[in-house]
């Protein structure tokens, strides 16, 4: 090819010019593009070492016609390479090795050789374009079973380099199972027989992968010898796609139906048997209108007519009832593809059975209705903590749109400022425990901070499990417990105020605590307490809040029967007054109060709460107000009892002082003169002895007994300050030794012991007096019994003597009263004084034997 010339533009790879020259070409290197174009006469090829320039290709072809224009692309044949191919250029990878340089030189040689051959043909331009521009097909010329010329696409398709193809026979790239077919077709064609010009064949690339190809073959004469020009297109993906579609149609569970523009069925896929029970061809030729439920047909018809009228490619999904082989109805959902203007001549309709889905959706709709109606917030998150669903109730107290959180991580609540950091961590820890499978149920409370108010929300979180039991997400139910928490806080405050009330010691202190509780427990600023003053017969303000003083001013005592407070106090039932300002019974006019709740404290007074606004008192705090009133009454009752007890203690102390003083007088002012008189009596006996002196002695002894009894009465009547746990039987034995010393025939019977908290000396004195009284009236052989009471705390002392006449019984405990000529009349008075000193009680009854029985109960009222 000494007469062939190749022009190189720009700096080319090392050795490429030499490699081309070794193949018999004359070369020229030029950097000026314009000079290249002007000097293109008698040029067979141009090699451009730089960016792909389609404009240059056009200028070359406009100058001298179709010749090969090569671009050595440094970054591979990408980008504008496609358009360059379409304009007649040949893009080659920039060679970087000596072997690659030789391969590029060989390819330049083949392309120029093909170009010169093609230019001798009648339709050389068309032929060249076929080879060069149709680069998405593999095009080659074969002679005697070897490759003579090929384009870049063949190297890509076979995975072989140019050098490898030059040494490879044609049949070596054909699949072994197809080689005989190719050989037979080739031989038939060469003999001029009837051989196909198009057929499919499989190639095997260098990696052993099989490619399905569609081949077109043309007989040619190439450089004076027989050859074939083959165009081969890779249809592997196309065939795979066709197979997939064929499988989809034949094996898919969905029903594929071809409906002609006349409304008749032209084809139905085999899945019709599974969907509707019919055989695949059973409904072909039937009108679809005869198979769709009459109530649904108008809607279905409108969808398809709209597609025909507008020429739309498809239809929207439509649901309807289709008759099945049993004569009943099956719900289908169909989408039609409008192929009326193609060879199909109708609609390709894809349908699926949605009977169960529709039932499921209806159930789901009911569930959604329930979720939206329960009044609780509902949340669903996936296994990453991303919110998938929130119901309206969850956002009902806010102006936040649902879209602000759905699709976002729960941390969006924190980022938006609705959850403090510690509250978010509490929620996150509970959710992690669920999503990590560490818990089946988590319950926690968090505080939500909204622009106008804070809420306390209780969350219950449970896992959502997949078919394999793995946690796929979590569902949370939230309940607004703000009112409950506030009620609990008020209840705790009520308990605290009750504890303070139990320590109150005066009416004024009680009233002040109730006033504070009205603020802390009921959260009402206007409140107060009025207590009944018997001396004034009026309800007197005892404690008001500062707000109450500001609203009502200086409130005077409210007389009986005046105002709303007396109405409640006398009736004993609370009342919530609406529109107080218009109530004629109001005590204070023009206070500005709209509502007032007045609660009675029975027997003691009332307390009230008031509001300047409407509707603020009608809630659960009314119940707390009633509890507070009941507690206040109990405390005031206790305070009055304690005040009465203290008054009684003061009286008893005064009485003790008087008794002590009386005892001192008896002991000193009576015993001393009596002792002196008895002394003088002894002196008188020394001078004179007569019956008169004996009578004087008897009188002295009687007077001494009276003095001792009066002294015992005074001392035993003092209040017992300190008591000890004593055995009644033991003390009774001690007292009997003294009382029955002169009556050896008398008998004491102790019937069961009992423990008594008493002063030992005074208890013994009580028993001695009762024993002495029994011996005095019952005789020396009397039997006395002591034992515990059966139905009360206490004990009895009884005898089998003559008893006490009924007429005398009312006076037996009077000091000085006696029915015996030997008694002083103070014995049972001393018993009564000991009983009173201990805070006990004593009753007289007749014993079973007809004698006297004294029952002493030891339940002290102090």
VENWO-V56943 format. One record per pair of residues at least 4 apart in sequence whose C-alpha atoms are under 8 Angstrom apart, sorted by the first residue. I is the first residue (numbers start at 1). J is the second residue. Records with the same first field share a line. If there is no record, write none. Layout:
I=J  J
//
This chain:
1=23  24  25
2=24  25  26
3=25  26
4=24  25  26  42  43  44
5=25  26  27  28  42  43  44  45
6=25  26  27  28  43  44  45  46  47
7=27  28  29  30  36  43  45  46  47
8=12  27  28  29  30  46  47  48  49
9=29  30  31  32  33  36  46  47  48  49
10=29  30  31  48  49  50
11=31  49
12=16  17  49
13=94  95  96  101
15=19  98  101
16=20  101  102  104  105
17=21  27
18=22
19=23  101  102  105
20=24  25  27  105  106  108  109
21=25  26  27
23=105  106  109
30=35  36
31=36
32=36
33=37
34=38
35=39
36=40
37=59  60  63
40=60  63  64
41=64
44=67  68  112
45=67  68  69  70  112
46=67  68  69  70
47=69  70  71  72
48=69  70  71  72
49=71  72  73
50=71  72  73  74
51=71  73
52=71  73  80  81  84
53=57  84
54=58  83  84  87  89
55=59
56=60
57=61  69  84  87  88  89
58=62  87
59=63
60=64  65
61=65  66  67
66=88  115  125  128
67=112  115
68=88  89  90  111  112  115
69=88  89  90
70=89  90  91  92
71=89  90  91  92
72=91  92  93  94  95
73=77  91  92  93  94
74=93  94
75=93  94
76=92  93  94
77=81  82  91  92  93
78=82
80=84
81=85  91
82=86
83=87
84=88  89  90  91
85=89  90  91  132  133  134  135
86=132  133  134
87=133
88=129  132  133
89=132  133
90=132
92=104
95=100  101  104
96=100  101
97=101
98=102
99=103
100=104
101=105
102=106
103=107  162  163
104=108
105=109
106=110  162
107=111  162
108=112
109=113
110=114  148  149
111=115  149
112=116
113=117
114=118  149
115=119  128
116=120
117=121  222  223
118=123  124  125  127  128
119=123  124  125
120=124
123=127
124=128
125=129
126=130
127=131
128=132  133
129=133  134
130=134
131=135  139  151
132=151
135=139  151  152  153
136=153  233
137=153  154  231  232  233  234
138=150  151  152  153  154  157  231  232  233
139=150  151  153  154  229  230  231  232
140=147  148  149  150  151  154  229  230  231
141=147  148  149  150  227  228  229  230
142=146  147  148  149  170  227  228  229  230
143=147  148  225  226  227  228
144=227
145=169  170  171
146=166  168  169  170
147=165  166  168  169  170
148=166
150=154
151=155
152=156
153=157
154=158
155=159  160  161  162  165
156=160
157=205  234
158=173  203  204  205  206
159=205  206  207
160=164  165  205  206
161=165
162=166
163=167
164=168
165=169
168=172  173
169=173
170=174
171=179  182
173=203  204  205
174=178  179  201  202  203  204
175=179  201  202  203  204  210
176=180
178=182  201  202
179=183
180=184
181=185
182=186  201
183=187
184=188
185=189  195  196
186=190  195
187=191
188=192  193  194  195
189=193  194  195
197=216  217  218
198=214  215  216  217
199=214  215  216
200=212  213  214  215
201=212  213  214  215
202=210  211  212  213
203=210  211  212  213
204=208  209  210  211
205=209  210  211
211=234  235  236
212=234  235  236  239
213=232  233  234  235  236
214=232  233  234  235
215=230  231  232  233
216=230  231  232
217=228  229  230  231
218=228  229  230
219=226  227  228  229
220=226  227  228  229
221=225  226  227  228
222=226  227
235=239
236=240
237=241
238=242
239=243
240=244
241=245
242=246
243=247
244=248
245=249
246=250
247=251  252
248=252
249=255  256  269
250=269  270  271
251=270  271
252=271
253=271  274  275  352
254=271  275  350  351  352  353
255=268  269  270  271  272  275  350  351  352
256=268  269  271  348  349  350  351
257=265  266  267  268  269  348  349  350  351
258=265  266  267  268  346  347  348  349
259=263  264  265  266  267  346  347  348  349
260=264  265  266  340  345  346  347
261=340  345  346  347
263=287  288  289
264=284  285  286  287  288
265=283  284  285  286  287  288
266=284  285
267=281  284
268=272  280  281  283  284
269=280
270=279  280
271=275  280
272=276  277  278  279  280
273=277  278  279  280
275=352  353
276=323  324  325  330
277=324  325  326
278=282  283  324  325
279=283
286=290
287=291
288=292
289=297
291=322  323
292=296  297  320  321  322  323
293=297  320  321  322  323  329
294=298
296=300  320  321
297=301  320
298=302
299=303
300=304  318  320
301=305
302=306
303=307  315  316  318
304=308  315  336
305=309
306=310
307=311  312  313  314  315  338
308=312  338  340
311=338
312=338
313=337  338  339
314=335  336  337  338
315=335  336  337  338
316=335  336
317=333  334  335  336
318=333  334  335
319=331  332  333  334
320=331  332  333
321=329  330  331  332
322=329  330  331  332
323=327  328  329  330
324=328  329  330
330=353  355
331=353  354  355  358
332=351  352  353  354  355
333=351  352  353  354
334=349  350  351  352
335=349  350  351
336=347  348  349  350
337=347  348  349
338=346  347  348
339=343  344  345  346  347  348
340=344  345  346  347
341=345  346
354=358
355=359
356=360
357=361
358=362
359=363
360=364
361=365
362=366
363=367
364=368
365=369
366=370
367=371
368=372
369=373
370=374
371=375  376  378  391
372=376  391  392  393
375=393
376=393  394  477  478  479  480
377=390  391  392  393  394  395  476  477  478  479
378=389  390  391  393  394  475  476  477  478
379=387  388  389  390  391  394  475  476  477
380=387  388  389  390  473  474  475  476
381=385  386  387  388  389  473  474  475
382=386  387  388  472  473  474
383=435  471  472  473  474
384=409  473
385=409  410  431  473
386=406  407  408  409  410
387=405  406  407  408  409  410
388=406  407
389=406
390=394  395  402  406
391=395
392=396  402
393=397
394=478
395=399  400  401  402
398=450
400=404
401=405
402=406
403=407
404=408
405=409  410  412  413
408=412
410=414
411=415  424
412=416
413=417  418  419
414=418  419  420  421  424
415=419
417=449
418=448  449  450
419=423  424  447  448  449
420=424  449
421=425
422=426
423=427  446  447
424=428
425=429
426=430  444  446
427=431  444  446
428=432
429=433
430=434  442  443  444  461
431=435  442  461  474
432=436
433=437  438  439  442
434=438  439  440  441  442  461  462  463  474
435=463  471  472  473  474
436=471
437=471
440=462  463
441=460  461  462  463
442=459  460  461  462
443=458  459  460  461
444=458  459  460
445=456  457  458  459
446=456  457  458  459
447=454  455  456  457
448=454  455  456  457
449=453  454  455
450=454  455
455=480  481  482
456=480  481  482  485
457=478  479  480  481  482
458=478  479  480  481
459=476  477  478  479
460=476  477  478
461=474  475  476  477
462=474  475  476
463=471  472  473  474  475
464=471  472  473  474  475
465=469  470  471  472  473
466=470  471  472
481=485
482=486
483=487
484=488
485=489
486=490
487=491  620
488=492
489=493  521
490=494  520  521  522
491=495  521  624
492=496
493=497  517  520  521
494=498  517  521  624  628
495=499
496=500
497=501  513  514  517
498=502  628  631
499=503
500=504  513
501=510  513  632  635
502=635
504=509  510  635  639
505=509  510  639
506=510  639
507=511  636  639
508=512  542  543
509=513
510=514  632  635  636
511=515  529  530  542  543
512=516  542  543  544
513=517
514=518  528  529  628  632
515=519  527  528  529  543  544  545
516=520  545
517=521  522
518=522  523  524  525  527  528  609  625
519=523  524  525  527
520=524
521=624
522=621  624  625
524=609  610  611
525=545  547  548  609  610
526=544  545  546  547  548  551  609  610  611
527=544  545  547  548  607  608  609  610
528=541  542  543  544  545  548  607  608  609
529=541  542  543  544  605  606  607  608
530=539  540  541  542  543  605  606  607
531=539  540  541  542  604  605  606
532=537  538  539  540  603  604  605
533=537  538  539  540
534=538
536=559
537=559  560
538=557  558  559  560
539=557  558  559  560  566  605
540=556  557  558
541=555  556  557
544=548  549
545=549
546=550
547=551
548=552  553
549=553  554
551=591  592  593
552=588  591
558=562  563  566
560=566
561=566  567
562=566  567  585  587
563=567  585  586  587
564=568  585  586  587
565=569  598  606
566=570
567=571
568=572  573  574  575  598  599  600  606
569=573  600  601  602  605  606
572=600  601  602
573=599  600
574=597  598  599  600  626
575=597  598  599
576=595  596  597  598
577=595  596  597
578=594  595  596  614
579=583  593  594  595
580=586  593  594  595  596
581=586  589  590  591  592  593  594
592=612
593=610  611  612  613
594=610  611  612  613  614
595=610  611  612  613  614  615  617
596=608  609  610  611  617
597=608  609  610  617  622
598=606  607  608  609
599=606  607  608  625  626  629
600=605  606  607  629
601=605  606  607  629  630  632  633
602=606  633
603=633
604=633  636
606=629
607=629
610=617
611=616  617
617=621  622
618=622
620=624
621=625
622=626
623=627
624=628
625=629
626=630
627=631
628=632
629=633
630=634
631=635
632=636
633=637
634=638
635=639
636=640
637=641
638=642
639=643
640=644
641=645
642=646
643=647
644=648
645=649  862
646=650
647=651
648=652
649=653
650=654
651=655
652=656  718  719
653=657  719
654=658
655=659  718
656=660  717  718  719
657=661
658=662
659=663  714  715  717  718
660=664  714  715
661=665
662=666  714
663=667  710  711  714  715
664=668  669
665=669  670
666=670  671  707  710  711
667=671  672  707  711
668=672
669=673
670=674  707
671=675  704  707
672=676
673=677
674=678  700  703  704
675=679
676=680
677=681  700
678=682  697  700
679=683
680=684
681=685  693  696  697
682=686
683=687
684=688  689
685=689  693
689=693
690=694
691=695
692=696
693=697
694=698
695=699
696=700
697=701
698=702
699=703
700=704
701=705
702=706  824
703=707
704=708
705=709  824
706=710  824  826
707=711
708=712
709=713  824  826  827  830
710=714  826
711=715
712=716  830
713=717  826  829  830  833
714=718
716=762  830  833  834  837
717=830  833  834  836  837
718=833  837
719=836  837  838
720=759  837  838
722=758  759
723=757  758  759  760
724=756  757  758  759  760
725=755  756  757  758
726=730  731  755  756  757  758  760
727=731  753  754  755  756
728=732  753  754  755  756
729=733  750  752  753  754  786  787
730=734
731=735  760  763  764
732=736  764  767  786
733=737
734=738  764
735=739  764  765  767  768  771
736=740  741  748  767  768  771
737=741
738=768
739=768  769  771  772
740=744  746  771  772  775
743=775  780  781
744=780  781
745=780  781  782
746=775  779  780  781  782  783  784
747=781  782  783  784
748=783  784  785  786
749=783  784  785  786
750=785  786  787
751=785  786  787  788
752=787  788
753=787  788
754=787  788  794  795
756=794  858
758=762  763  838
759=763
760=764
761=765
762=766  834
763=767  834
764=768
765=769  831
766=770  830  831  834
767=771
768=772
769=773  827  828  830  831
770=774  797  827  828  831
771=775  784
772=776
773=777  827  828
774=778  779  782  784  799  801  852
775=779  780  781  782
776=780
777=801  802  803  820
778=782  799  800  801  802  803
779=801
782=799  800  801
783=799  800  801
784=797  798  799  800
785=796  797  798  799
786=795  796  797  798
787=795  796  797
788=793  794  795  796
789=793  794  795  796  855
792=857
793=857  858  859
794=855  856  857  858  859
795=855  856  857  858
796=853  854  855  856
797=853  854  855
798=847  851  852  853  854
799=847  849  851  852  853
800=847  849  850  851  852
801=849  850  851  852
802=850  851  852
803=846  850  851  852
804=808  809  851  852
805=809
806=810
808=812
809=844
811=817
812=817  818  828  829
813=817  828  829  832
814=825  826  828  829
815=825  826  828  829
816=824  825  826  829
817=824  825  826
818=823  824  825  826
819=823  825
825=829
826=830
827=831
828=832
829=833
830=834
831=835
832=836  842
833=837
834=838
835=839  840  841  842  856
836=840  841
838=860
839=858  859  860  861  862
840=856  857  858  859  860  861
841=856  857  858
842=854  855  856  857
843=854  855  856
844=852  853  854  855
845=852  853  854  855
846=850  851  852  853
847=851  852  853
//
